Amino acid sequence: MAQRPLVVVANRLPVDETVAEDGTVSWKRSPGGLVSALSPVLRDRTGSWIGWSGKIDTTPPVPDVDGVRMRTVPLSGADYEHYYEGYTNSTLWPLYHDAVQPPAFHRRWWEAYQRVNRRFAEVTAKYAEPGAIVWVQDYHLQLVPGLLRSMRDDLSIGFFMHIPFPPEELFMQLPKRADLLRGILGADLVGFQTAVGADNFVRLAARLLDAPTTGEAEGGGCIEIDGRTVLARPFPISIDVAEMEELGRRPDVIERARRLRADLGDPGRVVLGVDRLDYTKGIEHRIKAYRELLVEGRVKVQDTVMVQVAVPSRERVEHYKILRDKVEREVGRINGEFGRVGVPAVHYLNQSFDREEIAALYLAADVMVVTALRDGMNLVAKEYIATRTDNGGALVLSEFTGAAAELSEAYLINPHDLDGLKEAIMRALEAPPTETRARMRAMRRHVRAHDVQAWARSYLRALDQRDR
């Protein structure tokens, strides 16, 4: 029996535009785990990907890439400002991340969110083949499943939330909370990173919509709505493990890692952080803890260095500008106090890196520190593990990441507890190799068995079963 066509609906298309010196425009597949996971599935199922091209006020023709049809949804400048920068990233993002920054609520943002979600649903309804599976991705498009179901009742609809789904006391702050829930409940299967997120969703459906619910042992449960049964369940996402392992074994990447350590002054120990520059990542907490270790003399610039990669993110949003300035001031303060000429205590890199350079940084680091204050999963932690084919290195990991539920062999920490964070960094730095290698081997076994392809297969298998 032939597999049904698959349509992925996401805020962005999985391609990037490149312009040659002669002005020739071409499009190539974007890097990233989700694209790597879904591209082969889409090829096998005669698939399409629907999303925004990244261009404002224009809809460039985007060719098929790697056998996947590309369908573009246009965004105007006002859409980008109010739907993307506004509602998705200044209302939903902070609220869903434990309100680390206060969310803002503006009616014009909500109106733009509705308008853009309807546009995505209309494009999907136009292009989805009869009886196709439609998989809607993430918090940008929470209204799409419900809108799409009203337009095309022949489709099987899935929805996956990549970021945390908040508890009742936070979600209840949203002015249009019931509308968002009803939008998501247009799906047949709703996936979350963790059992906690799935449980939060089921409880909110019961409370806000008076929907009958039943729980499941692995988390989440069934929700009865409009004569249908919607299943909510955890499906923790992962990475392309084979890609990261291949990078970790490449001689040029290994040599680059060696040169990186030489460029750092051949220190005895390297502590690494790799994050988007985002207030949810706890970068300030990490740097403050490291400064206190320097003040106390527990680490010394002569033998230990910290490298902090902060990839630029949402630079037009005010919270992000403020965070960048605060981090840069704190790094400057530390280097002013503890650095020497040509030997900074903290190497701060506010730029993007290609996959090879990031892999080399992973190989060069003795300790990877992830201090997210709230994170749906945190794929950096899994990338670090997959790259360490030598079973070297140690992972200090926030218990407020989705990854913490899977990686119990990491040195788990509460990033708000600076004393506990400092102790975990020191434990990781000073642990005997037998301990760190045993921990890394166990984490590598788990990540290899639960890669991103396994995630995509398990979700689509569960969605297929909803129709039987």
C-alpha positions as CSV (number, residue, x, y, z in Angstrom):
1,M,0.0,0.0,0.0
2,A,1.4,3.4,-1.0
3,Q,2.2,5.9,1.7
4,R,0.0,9.0,1.8
5,P,1.6,12.3,0.7
6,L,3.1,14.4,3.5
7,V,2.9,18.1,3.9
8,V,5.1,19.9,6.4
9,V,3.8,23.4,7.5
10,A,6.4,25.6,9.3
11,N,7.0,29.2,9.8
12,R,10.1,29.0,7.5
13,L,10.9,27.1,4.4
14,P,13.8,24.7,4.8
15,V,15.9,26.5,2.2
16,D,18.3,29.5,2.1
17,E,18.7,31.9,-0.8
18,T,22.2,32.5,-2.1
19,V,23.1,35.2,-4.7
20,A,26.3,34.7,-6.8
21,E,28.6,37.5,-7.9
22,D,26.8,37.7,-11.3
23,G,23.5,38.1,-9.6
24,T,22.3,34.5,-10.1
25,V,19.9,33.4,-7.4
26,S,19.9,29.8,-6.1
27,W,18.3,28.0,-3.2
28,K,19.8,25.2,-1.1
29,R,18.7,23.2,1.8
30,S,19.1,24.8,5.2
31,P,21.2,23.1,7.9
32,G,19.4,21.9,11.0
33,G,18.0,18.8,12.5
34,L,14.3,19.2,11.6
35,V,15.2,19.6,7.9
36,S,17.6,16.7,8.0
37,A,14.9,14.5,9.7
38,L,12.0,15.4,7.4
39,S,13.6,15.7,4.0
40,P,14.1,12.0,3.4
41,V,10.5,11.3,4.7
42,L,9.1,14.0,2.4
43,R,11.0,12.5,-0.6
44,D,9.6,9.0,0.2
45,R,6.0,10.3,0.6
46,T,5.9,12.7,-2.4
47,G,6.0,15.6,0.0
48,S,5.7,19.4,0.1
49,W,6.9,22.0,2.6
50,I,4.9,25.1,3.1
51,G,6.4,28.2,4.8
52,W,7.7,31.7,4.5
53,S,10.8,32.3,2.3
54,G,12.4,34.9,4.6
55,K,11.7,37.7,2.2
56,I,9.4,40.6,3.3
57,D,6.9,42.2,0.9
58,T,7.9,39.8,-1.9
59,T,7.1,36.2,-2.8
60,P,10.1,34.9,-4.8
61,P,9.7,31.7,-6.7
62,V,11.3,28.9,-4.8
63,P,12.2,25.8,-6.8
64,D,11.8,22.2,-5.5
65,V,14.8,21.2,-3.5
66,D,16.0,17.6,-3.1
67,G,12.7,16.3,-4.5
68,V,10.6,18.3,-2.1
69,R,8.0,20.8,-3.4
70,M,8.3,24.3,-1.9
71,R,5.1,26.4,-1.4
72,T,5.6,29.9,-0.2
73,V,3.5,31.9,2.2
74,P,4.0,35.7,1.9
75,L,4.6,38.1,4.8
76,S,4.4,41.8,4.7
77,G,6.5,44.2,6.8
78,A,3.5,44.7,9.1
79,D,3.1,40.9,9.3
80,Y,6.7,40.5,10.3
81,E,6.5,43.2,12.9
82,H,3.2,42.2,14.6
83,Y,2.9,38.5,13.9
84,Y,6.6,37.4,14.1
85,E,8.4,40.0,16.3
86,G,5.3,40.8,18.2
87,Y,2.9,37.9,19.1
88,T,5.2,34.9,18.5
89,N,8.4,36.3,20.0
90,S,7.2,38.9,22.5
91,T,4.0,37.3,23.7
92,L,4.2,33.5,23.2
93,W,7.9,32.9,23.5
94,P,8.5,34.5,26.9
95,L,5.2,33.2,28.3
96,Y,5.9,29.6,27.2
97,H,9.4,29.9,28.7
98,D,8.2,30.5,32.3
99,A,7.9,34.3,31.7
100,V,11.6,34.7,32.2
101,Q,10.9,38.1,30.6
102,P,7.4,39.6,31.0
103,P,5.3,38.9,27.9
104,A,3.6,41.8,26.2
105,F,-0.1,41.6,25.1
106,H,-1.3,43.8,22.2
107,R,-4.5,43.3,20.3
108,R,-2.9,44.3,16.9
109,W,-0.4,41.5,17.5
110,W,-3.1,39.0,18.0
111,E,-5.0,40.2,15.0
112,A,-1.8,39.7,12.9
113,Y,-1.3,36.2,14.3
114,Q,-4.8,35.3,13.3
115,R,-4.4,36.8,9.8
116,V,-1.1,35.0,9.1
117,N,-2.2,31.7,10.5
118,R,-5.3,31.8,8.2
119,R,-3.0,32.6,5.3
120,F,-0.9,29.5,6.1
121,A,-4.0,27.4,6.4
122,E,-5.4,28.6,3.1
123,V,-2.1,27.8,1.2
124,T,-2.0,24.4,2.8
125,A,-5.7,23.7,1.9
126,K,-4.9,24.7,-1.7
127,Y,-1.9,22.5,-2.2
128,A,-2.4,19.4,0.1
129,E,-3.3,16.3,-1.9
130,P,-6.6,14.5,-1.1
131,G,-6.1,12.4,2.1
132,A,-2.7,13.8,2.8
133,I,-0.9,13.9,6.1
134,V,-0.3,17.5,7.2
135,W,2.3,18.1,10.0
136,V,2.2,21.6,11.4
137,Q,5.2,22.8,13.3
138,D,5.5,24.9,16.5
139,Y,4.1,27.9,18.3
140,H,4.0,30.2,15.3
141,L,1.1,28.3,13.8
142,Q,-1.1,27.1,16.7
143,L,-4.3,28.2,15.0
144,V,-3.5,26.4,11.7
145,P,-4.8,22.9,12.7
146,G,-8.3,24.2,13.6
147,L,-8.5,26.5,10.6
148,L,-7.3,23.7,8.2
149,R,-9.8,21.2,9.6
150,S,-12.6,23.6,8.8
151,M,-11.4,23.9,5.2
152,R,-10.3,20.3,4.5
153,D,-11.8,17.5,6.6
154,D,-10.2,14.8,4.4
155,L,-6.7,15.5,5.9
156,S,-4.9,13.9,8.7
157,I,-3.4,16.7,10.8
158,G,-0.6,16.6,13.2
159,F,0.9,19.3,15.4
160,F,4.3,19.4,17.2
161,M,5.3,22.0,19.8
162,H,9.1,22.4,19.8
163,I,9.2,24.8,22.8
164,P,7.9,24.1,26.3
165,F,4.2,24.1,26.8
166,P,3.4,26.1,29.9
167,P,1.5,25.2,33.1
168,E,-2.0,26.5,33.7
169,E,-1.1,29.5,35.8
170,L,1.0,30.9,32.9
171,F,-1.2,29.9,30.0
172,M,-4.2,31.4,31.7
173,Q,-2.7,34.9,31.3
174,L,-3.2,34.8,27.5
175,P,-6.2,37.0,26.5
176,K,-7.3,34.5,23.7
177,R,-6.3,31.4,25.5
178,A,-9.3,29.2,24.5
179,D,-8.8,30.2,20.8
180,L,-5.3,28.9,20.9
181,L,-6.3,25.6,22.5
182,R,-9.1,25.1,20.0
183,G,-6.7,25.8,17.2
184,I,-4.2,23.2,18.3
185,L,-7.1,20.7,18.9
186,G,-7.9,20.8,15.2
187,A,-5.0,18.2,15.0
188,D,-5.5,14.5,15.4
189,L,-2.2,14.1,17.2
190,V,-0.5,16.8,19.3
191,G,3.2,16.2,20.1
192,F,5.3,17.8,22.9
193,Q,8.9,17.6,23.9
194,T,8.2,16.2,27.4
195,A,5.4,14.4,29.4
196,V,5.1,17.6,31.5
197,G,4.1,19.6,28.4
198,A,1.6,17.1,27.3
199,D,0.1,16.9,30.7
200,N,-0.2,20.7,30.9
201,F,-2.0,20.7,27.6
202,V,-4.5,18.0,28.6
203,R,-5.3,19.8,31.9
204,L,-5.9,23.1,30.2
205,A,-8.3,21.5,27.7
206,A,-10.3,20.1,30.6
207,R,-10.3,23.4,32.5
208,L,-10.8,25.9,29.7
209,L,-13.0,23.9,27.3
210,D,-14.7,21.4,29.7
211,A,-13.4,18.7,27.4
212,P,-13.5,15.1,28.7
213,T,-10.0,13.7,29.1
214,T,-8.2,10.5,29.9
215,G,-4.6,10.1,30.8
216,E,-1.9,7.9,29.4
217,A,0.9,6.2,31.3
218,E,3.7,7.8,29.3
219,G,2.2,11.3,29.7
220,G,-0.5,13.3,28.0
221,G,-3.8,11.6,27.1
222,C,-6.9,11.7,25.0
223,I,-9.2,14.8,24.7
224,E,-12.7,14.6,23.4
225,I,-13.6,17.7,21.4
226,D,-16.3,18.3,18.7
227,G,-17.1,14.6,18.4
228,R,-13.4,13.7,17.8
229,T,-10.7,12.3,20.0
230,V,-7.3,14.1,20.0
231,L,-4.2,12.4,21.3
232,A,-1.6,14.5,23.1
233,R,1.7,12.7,23.8
234,P,5.4,13.4,24.4
235,F,7.8,12.8,21.4
236,P,11.2,14.2,22.5
237,I,13.1,15.5,19.4
238,S,16.7,14.7,18.7
239,I,19.5,15.4,16.3
240,D,21.1,13.9,13.2
241,V,23.5,11.8,15.2
242,A,25.3,10.3,12.1
243,E,26.1,13.8,10.8
244,M,27.6,14.9,14.2
245,E,29.6,11.6,14.6
246,E,31.0,11.9,11.1
247,L,32.1,15.5,11.9
248,G,33.6,14.3,15.2
249,R,35.8,11.7,13.3
250,R,36.9,13.9,10.4
251,P,40.7,14.5,10.5
252,D,40.3,18.1,9.5
253,V,37.8,18.8,12.3
254,I,40.0,17.0,14.8
255,E,43.0,19.1,13.6
256,R,40.9,22.2,13.9
257,A,40.0,21.3,17.5
258,R,43.7,20.9,18.2
259,R,44.5,24.3,16.7
260,L,41.7,25.9,18.6
261,R,43.2,24.8,21.9
262,A,46.6,26.1,20.7
263,D,45.0,29.4,19.9
264,L,43.5,29.5,23.4
265,G,47.1,29.1,24.8
266,D,47.0,25.3,25.2
267,P,45.1,25.5,28.6
268,G,44.8,22.5,30.8
269,R,40.9,22.8,30.7
270,V,38.4,24.4,28.4
271,V,34.8,25.3,29.5
272,L,32.4,25.9,26.6
273,G,29.0,27.4,26.2
274,V,27.2,27.5,22.8
275,D,23.8,29.3,22.6
276,R,21.6,31.6,20.7
277,L,21.8,35.0,22.3
278,D,18.5,34.6,24.1
279,Y,17.4,35.4,27.7
280,T,16.1,31.9,28.2
281,K,19.6,30.4,27.9
282,G,21.0,31.5,31.2
283,I,24.2,32.9,29.7
284,E,24.4,35.6,32.4
285,H,24.1,33.0,35.2
286,R,26.9,30.9,33.6
287,I,29.3,33.8,33.3
288,K,28.5,35.0,36.8
289,A,29.2,31.6,38.2
290,Y,32.5,31.4,36.3
291,R,33.5,34.8,37.6
292,E,32.9,33.7,41.2
293,L,35.1,30.6,40.6
294,L,37.8,33.0,39.4
295,V,37.4,35.3,42.4
296,E,37.6,32.3,44.8
297,G,40.7,31.0,43.0
298,R,39.1,27.6,42.2
299,V,39.9,28.2,38.5
300,K,42.8,30.2,37.3
301,V,43.3,31.9,33.9
302,Q,46.7,30.2,33.7
303,D,45.2,26.7,33.3
304,T,41.4,27.2,32.5
305,V,39.6,29.2,29.9
306,M,36.0,29.7,29.1
307,V,34.7,30.1,25.5
308,Q,31.2,31.5,25.1
309,V,29.6,31.4,21.7
310,A,26.4,33.6,21.5
311,V,24.8,33.3,18.1
312,P,23.0,36.6,17.2
313,S,19.2,36.3,17.6
314,R,16.2,38.5,17.0
315,E,18.3,41.6,17.1
316,R,15.4,44.0,16.4
317,V,13.6,42.9,19.6
318,E,14.5,45.2,22.5
319,H,15.0,42.4,25.2
320,Y,17.7,40.9,23.0
321,K,19.6,44.2,22.6
322,I,19.6,44.7,26.4
323,L,20.8,41.1,26.9
324,R,23.7,41.5,24.5
325,D,24.8,44.7,26.2
326,K,24.7,43.1,29.7
327,V,26.6,40.0,28.6
328,E,29.2,42.0,26.8
329,R,29.7,44.3,29.9
330,E,30.1,41.3,32.2
331,V,32.6,39.6,29.9
332,G,34.6,42.9,29.7
333,R,34.5,43.1,33.5
334,I,35.9,39.6,34.0
335,N,38.6,40.1,31.4
336,G,39.5,43.4,32.9
337,E,39.9,41.8,36.4
338,F,41.4,38.5,35.5
339,G,42.8,38.5,32.0
340,R,46.3,39.3,30.9
341,V,47.6,40.9,27.7
342,G,46.7,38.4,25.0
343,V,45.1,36.0,27.5
344,P,41.5,36.8,28.3
345,A,39.7,34.8,30.9
346,V,36.5,34.5,28.8
347,H,36.6,34.3,25.0
348,Y,33.3,35.7,23.9
349,L,32.2,35.2,20.3
350,N,28.9,36.9,19.2
351,Q,28.7,35.4,15.7
352,S,27.5,32.4,13.8
353,F,29.7,29.4,13.0
354,D,29.4,26.6,10.4
355,R,28.9,23.0,11.5
356,E,32.6,22.1,11.1
357,E,33.7,24.9,13.4
358,I,31.0,24.1,16.1
359,A,32.0,20.4,16.0
360,A,35.7,21.4,16.5
361,L,34.7,23.5,19.5
362,Y,32.8,20.5,20.9
363,L,35.9,18.4,20.5
364,A,38.1,21.1,22.1
365,A,36.0,21.5,25.2
366,D,36.6,19.5,28.4
367,V,33.3,20.7,29.8
368,M,30.1,21.8,28.0
369,V,27.9,24.0,30.2
370,V,24.1,24.3,29.4
371,T,22.4,26.6,31.8
372,A,19.0,27.2,30.1
373,L,16.4,28.7,32.4
374,R,13.7,26.9,30.3
375,D,14.2,25.0,27.1
376,G,12.0,22.7,25.1
377,M,14.8,20.2,24.4
378,N,18.3,21.9,23.9
379,L,19.8,20.1,21.0
380,V,23.3,21.6,21.6
381,A,23.6,19.2,24.5
382,K,22.9,16.2,22.2
383,E,25.2,17.6,19.5
384,Y,28.1,17.7,22.0
385,I,27.5,14.1,23.1
386,A,27.2,12.8,19.5
387,T,30.4,14.6,18.4
388,R,32.4,13.1,21.2
389,T,33.1,9.8,19.5
390,D,36.2,9.6,21.7
391,N,33.9,9.4,24.8
392,G,35.7,12.4,26.2
393,G,34.3,15.6,27.7
394,A,31.6,16.2,30.4
395,L,28.2,17.8,30.2
396,V,26.8,20.2,32.8
397,L,23.1,20.4,32.0
398,S,20.2,22.5,33.3
399,E,17.4,20.4,34.7
400,F,15.0,22.8,33.1
401,T,15.7,21.5,29.6
402,G,13.8,18.7,27.9
403,A,17.1,17.0,27.4
404,A,17.6,16.5,31.2
405,A,14.8,14.0,31.2
406,E,16.8,11.8,28.9
407,L,20.4,12.5,29.9
408,S,20.5,11.6,33.6
409,E,24.2,10.9,33.4
410,A,25.0,14.6,32.8
411,Y,25.9,16.8,35.8
412,L,22.4,18.2,36.3
413,I,22.0,21.6,37.8
414,N,19.5,24.3,38.8
415,P,20.9,27.4,36.9
416,H,19.3,29.7,39.5
417,D,21.4,28.1,42.2
418,L,24.8,29.7,41.5
419,D,26.6,27.7,44.3
420,G,25.2,24.5,42.9
421,L,26.2,25.5,39.4
422,K,29.7,26.3,40.5
423,E,30.0,22.9,42.3
424,A,28.8,21.1,39.2
425,I,31.3,22.8,37.0
426,M,34.1,21.9,39.4
427,R,32.9,18.3,39.7
428,A,32.9,18.1,35.9
429,L,36.4,19.7,35.6
430,E,37.9,17.5,38.3
431,A,36.2,14.2,37.8
432,P,38.5,11.3,37.0
433,P,38.5,10.2,33.3
434,T,36.9,6.8,34.2
435,E,33.9,8.7,35.6
436,T,33.5,11.1,32.7
437,R,34.0,8.4,30.1
438,A,31.4,6.2,31.7
439,R,28.9,9.0,31.8
440,M,29.6,10.0,28.2
441,R,29.3,6.4,26.9
442,A,25.9,6.0,28.5
443,M,24.6,9.3,27.1
444,R,26.0,8.4,23.6
445,R,24.1,5.1,23.7
446,H,20.9,6.9,24.4
447,V,21.4,9.6,21.8
448,R,22.4,7.1,19.1
449,A,19.2,5.0,19.8
450,H,17.0,8.1,19.8
451,D,18.1,10.2,16.8
452,V,16.0,12.6,14.8
453,Q,15.0,10.0,12.2
454,A,13.7,7.8,15.0
455,W,11.7,10.8,16.3
456,A,10.1,11.6,12.9
457,R,9.3,7.9,12.4
458,S,7.7,7.4,15.8
459,Y,5.5,10.6,15.4
460,L,4.3,9.8,11.9
461,R,3.6,6.1,12.9
462,A,1.4,7.4,15.7
463,L,-0.4,9.8,13.4
464,D,-0.9,7.1,10.8
465,Q,-2.4,4.9,13.5
466,R,-5.0,7.6,14.5
467,D,-6.8,6.9,11.2
468,R,-7.2,3.2,11.7
